[in-house]
């Protein structure tokens, strides 16, 4: 007669870690979670903060961290509600989507990201930048710039940026 082990013994540690991360992410998106607790949950989820106490993250903000990539957030960052940050994008060929390109998202200090912005691909958002509401950001954002639209383009400069005409 064979020994039968319970199904729960077959659960892998990585599966449990993924489940816990999923719960932390979705808890952080809820409106009843205070902002300081939200950043703590996201830190446990794997988001890297310089100082999470100086960061505001609104409700329904999705961080889609895949394996072996990170999202880093600097000081004094304000991310409003509905923002989606993805660390990957599909590579489309004649045969369709065969793979994804993955990489890190870096949000530097003093950045404001407007409501429902979508940040995809591995990019860096420079210091003192502003991402307009509903913008689709697929390229690096230079420091001190204001970007908006789909795809996001530079529409202006913040006071921290000197413009040479």
C-alpha positions as CSV (number, residue, x, y, z in Angstrom):
1,X,0.0,0.0,0.0
2,X,1.3,3.5,-1.0
3,X,1.6,6.3,1.4
4,X,-0.6,9.2,0.4
5,X,0.5,12.7,1.5
6,X,-2.0,15.5,2.0
7,X,-2.4,18.0,-0.9
8,X,-1.4,20.9,1.3
9,X,2.1,19.3,1.8
10,X,2.6,19.6,-1.9
11,X,2.2,23.4,-2.0
12,X,5.5,25.0,-2.7
13,X,6.9,27.9,-0.8
14,X,7.1,30.0,-3.9
15,X,3.4,29.5,-4.5
16,X,2.6,30.7,-0.9
17,X,4.9,33.7,-1.4
18,X,3.1,34.6,-4.6
19,X,-0.3,34.3,-2.8
20,X,0.9,36.6,0.0
21,X,2.2,39.2,-2.4
22,X,-1.1,39.1,-4.4
23,X,-3.0,39.7,-1.1
24,X,-0.7,42.6,-0.1
25,X,-1.0,44.3,-3.5
26,X,-4.7,44.1,-3.6
27,X,-5.1,45.3,0.0
28,X,-2.9,48.3,-0.8
29,X,-5.3,49.3,-3.6
30,X,-8.3,49.7,-1.3
31,X,-9.7,53.1,-0.3
32,X,-9.9,52.2,3.4
33,X,-6.2,51.7,3.8
34,X,-4.4,54.8,5.1
35,X,-1.6,56.1,2.8
36,X,1.2,55.3,5.3
37,X,0.0,51.8,5.7
38,X,-0.4,51.5,1.9
39,X,3.3,52.2,1.3
40,X,4.2,49.7,4.1
41,X,2.2,47.0,2.3
42,X,3.8,47.9,-1.0
43,X,7.2,47.7,0.5
44,X,6.4,44.2,1.7
45,X,5.1,43.4,-1.8
46,X,8.5,44.3,-3.2
47,X,8.4,48.0,-4.2
48,X,11.6,49.8,-3.2
49,X,11.3,53.2,-1.5
50,X,14.0,55.7,-0.6
51,X,11.8,56.9,2.3
52,X,8.2,55.6,2.1
53,X,7.0,58.2,4.6
54,X,7.5,61.0,2.0
55,X,5.5,59.1,-0.7
56,X,1.8,59.4,-1.3
57,X,0.1,56.6,-3.3
58,X,-3.6,56.9,-4.0
59,X,-6.2,54.2,-4.2
60,X,-6.5,51.6,-7.0
61,X,-2.8,52.0,-8.0
62,X,-1.5,48.8,-9.6
63,X,2.2,47.8,-9.5
64,X,2.8,44.8,-11.8
65,X,6.2,43.7,-10.6
66,X,7.3,40.5,-12.5
67,X,10.0,38.2,-11.4
68,X,13.5,39.6,-11.3
69,X,12.4,43.3,-11.9
70,X,11.9,46.1,-9.5
71,X,10.0,49.4,-9.1
72,X,12.0,52.0,-7.2
73,X,10.4,55.2,-5.9
74,X,12.3,58.2,-4.6
75,X,11.5,60.9,-2.1
76,X,8.4,63.2,-2.3
77,X,6.6,61.3,-4.9
78,X,2.9,61.7,-5.4
79,X,1.1,59.0,-7.3
80,X,-2.7,59.7,-7.7
81,X,-5.5,57.2,-8.0
82,X,-5.9,54.7,-10.8
83,X,-2.2,54.7,-12.0
84,X,-0.9,51.5,-13.5
85,X,2.8,50.8,-13.5
86,X,3.9,47.8,-15.5
87,X,7.5,46.5,-15.7
88,X,7.0,44.7,-19.0
89,X,5.6,44.9,-22.5
90,X,4.9,42.4,-25.2
91,X,7.3,41.9,-28.1
92,X,5.0,41.6,-31.2
93,X,6.2,39.8,-34.2
94,X,4.5,38.5,-37.4
95,X,3.6,35.3,-35.4
96,X,2.0,37.4,-32.6
97,X,3.2,37.9,-29.0
98,X,6.0,35.4,-28.3
99,X,7.7,37.0,-25.4
100,X,7.8,40.0,-23.1
101,X,10.5,42.5,-22.5
102,X,11.0,43.2,-18.8
103,X,13.0,45.7,-16.8
104,X,13.0,48.1,-13.9
105,X,10.9,51.2,-13.4
106,X,12.6,54.0,-11.6
107,X,10.7,57.0,-10.3
108,X,13.1,59.6,-9.0
109,X,12.5,62.4,-6.4
110,X,9.8,65.0,-6.5
111,X,7.6,63.4,-9.2
112,X,3.9,63.8,-9.6
113,X,1.9,61.2,-11.6
114,X,-1.6,62.2,-12.6
115,X,-4.8,60.1,-12.3
116,X,-5.1,57.0,-14.5
117,X,-1.6,57.4,-16.0
118,X,-0.2,54.2,-17.5
119,X,3.5,53.6,-17.2
120,X,4.7,50.7,-19.3
121,X,8.1,49.4,-20.3
122,X,11.3,49.6,-18.2
123,X,11.8,53.4,-17.8
124,X,13.1,56.1,-15.6
125,X,11.0,59.2,-14.6
126,X,13.5,62.0,-13.9
127,X,13.6,64.3,-10.9
128,X,10.9,67.0,-10.6
129,X,8.8,65.6,-13.5
130,X,5.1,65.7,-13.9
131,X,3.1,63.0,-15.7
132,X,-0.3,64.3,-16.9
133,X,-3.6,62.5,-16.1
134,X,-4.3,59.7,-18.5
135,X,-0.8,59.8,-20.1
136,X,0.7,56.6,-21.5
137,X,4.4,56.7,-20.7
138,X,6.6,54.4,-22.8
139,X,9.9,56.2,-22.8
140,X,12.2,57.8,-20.2
141,X,11.0,61.1,-18.9
142,X,13.8,63.7,-18.6
143,X,14.2,65.5,-15.3
144,X,12.0,68.6,-14.9
145,X,9.6,68.0,-17.7
146,X,5.8,67.8,-18.0
147,X,4.5,65.0,-20.2
148,X,1.1,64.1,-21.3
149,X,-0.9,62.3,-24.0
150,X,-0.9,58.9,-25.7
151,X,1.9,58.3,-26.2
152,X,3.3,60.8,-23.7
153,X,5.2,63.7,-25.2
154,X,6.9,66.7,-23.5
155,X,4.3,69.5,-23.2
156,X,6.2,71.8,-20.8
157,X,8.8,72.2,-18.2
158,X,8.6,72.6,-14.4
159,X,10.3,75.4,-12.5
160,X,13.2,73.1,-11.6
161,X,14.2,72.8,-15.3
162,X,16.1,75.5,-17.1
163,X,15.1,75.8,-20.7
164,X,17.7,77.0,-23.3
165,X,16.1,78.7,-26.3
